[in-house]
Amino acid sequence: MTLPALQSHNAIAVLSAADKLPPLSQVVFAVSLRVMTWEMRSRTRRALAKLSARELADIGLSPATAQREAQRRFWQI
């Protein structure tokens, strides 16, 4: 299952099913979700850093705001 599929269609079902897992599996599941979140943030911030000023204006961001966001670490919200 890809991350977008997890987020858009199956997130509630997957998370509610996680409560029925054995304790160790719950930990592994929680860690996996955390790592997937970090990977998504990292990819998004790298993509944001590559956008031109015109593209940033299209999405309503200034270059300075985009640069600040792109420089954040993957674990920072």
C-alpha positions in Angstrom: 0.0 0.0 0.0 1.4 3.4 -0.9 1.4 6.3 1.4 -1.2 8.3 -0.6 -3.5 5.3 -0.6 -3.0 5.0 3.2 -3.8 8.6 3.7 -6.7 9.0 1.5 -8.7 5.8 1.6 -7.6 3.4 4.2 -6.1 5.4 7.1 -9.0 5.0 9.5 -9.4 1.3 8.8 -5.7 0.6 9.1 -5.4 2.6 12.3 -8.4 1.0 13.9 -7.1 -2.4 12.9 -3.8 -1.6 14.6 -5.5 -1.7 18.0 -6.2 -5.4 17.5 -2.5 -6.2 16.8 -0.2 -7.8 19.4 1.8 -5.2 21.4 5.0 -5.7 19.5 3.2 -5.4 16.1 1.6 -2.2 17.3 5.0 -0.8 18.1 6.4 -1.8 14.7 3.3 -0.4 13.0 3.6 2.9 14.9 7.3 3.2 14.0 6.5 2.4 10.3 3.9 5.2 10.2 6.3 7.6 11.8 9.1 6.8 9.2 6.6 7.1 6.4 5.6 10.5 7.7 9.2 11.6 7.9 9.9 10.4 4.4 6.9 12.2 3.0 8.0 15.5 4.7 11.6 15.1 3.4 10.4 14.5 -0.2 7.9 17.4 0.0 10.6 19.8 1.3 13.1 18.7 -1.3 10.4 19.3 -4.0 9.6 22.7 -2.5 13.2 23.8 -2.6 13.3 23.1 -6.4 10.3 25.3 -7.3 10.8 28.5 -9.2 9.6 31.9 -7.8 6.7 31.8 -10.3 5.7 28.3 -9.1 5.9 29.4 -5.5 3.7 32.5 -6.3 1.1 30.1 -7.9 0.8 28.2 -4.6 0.8 31.4 -2.5 4.3 31.1 -1.0 7.1 33.6 -1.0 10.6 32.4 -1.8 11.7 33.2 1.8 8.9 31.2 3.3 9.6 28.3 0.9 13.3 28.4 1.8 12.6 28.4 5.5 10.3 25.4 5.1 12.7 23.5 2.8 15.6 24.0 5.3 13.6 22.3 8.2 14.6 18.8 9.2 12.3 15.9 8.4 11.4 15.5 12.1 10.3 19.1 12.5 6.6 19.8 12.0 
